Amino acid sequence: MLTLASKLKRDNGGKHSNESSHRVSIRDRLLTKEVADLEANLPSTCKANFPDEDKLHHFQLAVSPDEGYYQSGRFQFEIDVPDAYNMVPPKVRCLTRIWHPNITESGEICLSLLREHSIDGRAGVFIFQDVVWGLNSLFTDLLNFDDPLNIDAAEHHLRDKVLPRHYVFHMAHYAA
C-alpha cells in the first residue's frame, strides 16, 4: 500500500526535510489518502493499475462488468488527475472501443461526476472513489439512454432493446 509517509521517506532518502524541493503537493497528499481508501473499497469488478507509484495522478482502471449488456467485457480507462484536484475533476478517457450511449467511440465519457460544473448540483469537491464507482456504474445503474453522448448507440438500444450483433462481435474482440 502506498502511504504519504513512505513516499516522503523515499523522496527524502529517509530524512525529514522542510526544503521546498521535497514538498508534496496538496493533490498528491489527497491522492495518497484516497488511493489507500480506494484499495480498501474497490468494487470487485474494477482493478486499478498504477504504472508509476510516484505518479498517483496518472493511472488506468479496468472495469469488468459482471451483469448487464456489457457482462464479460473488460474496459480500460485512463485517468489523469489535474494539479487543481479536488476542485477540478479528473480527466478520464475510455481506451477500449465501445458501443455505449454514454461513451463515444473515441473515448469521451458523459458522467456528471466528471464535469467541473455538474447539473446535479455537485460542484467544487471531487472524491476519487466516487469517480471510480461512477465509471463502474456506467455499465449498470448509470447506463443512460435518455441523455446520450453517443446518440446512435442510444437510439439503437431504444429501438431494438438489444446490443447490435456487430457490437457483440466487437466487444468479444476488443474488450476481452
Secondary structure as GFF3:
##gff-version 3
##sequence-region A 1 176
A	DSSP	alpha_helix	4	11	.	.	.	ID=ss1
A	DSSP	three_ten_helix	20	22	.	.	.	ID=ss2
A	DSSP	alpha_helix	26	41	.	.	.	ID=ss3
A	DSSP	beta_strand	46	49	.	.	.	ID=ss4
A	DSSP	beta_strand	58	63	.	.	.	ID=ss5
A	DSSP	beta_strand	75	80	.	.	.	ID=ss6
A	DSSP	beta_strand	91	94	.	.	.	ID=ss7
A	DSSP	three_ten_helix	112	114	.	.	.	ID=ss8
A	DSSP	alpha_helix	128	137	.	.	.	ID=ss9
A	DSSP	alpha_helix	151	160	.	.	.	ID=ss10
A	DSSP	alpha_helix	165	174	.	.	.	ID=ss11
###
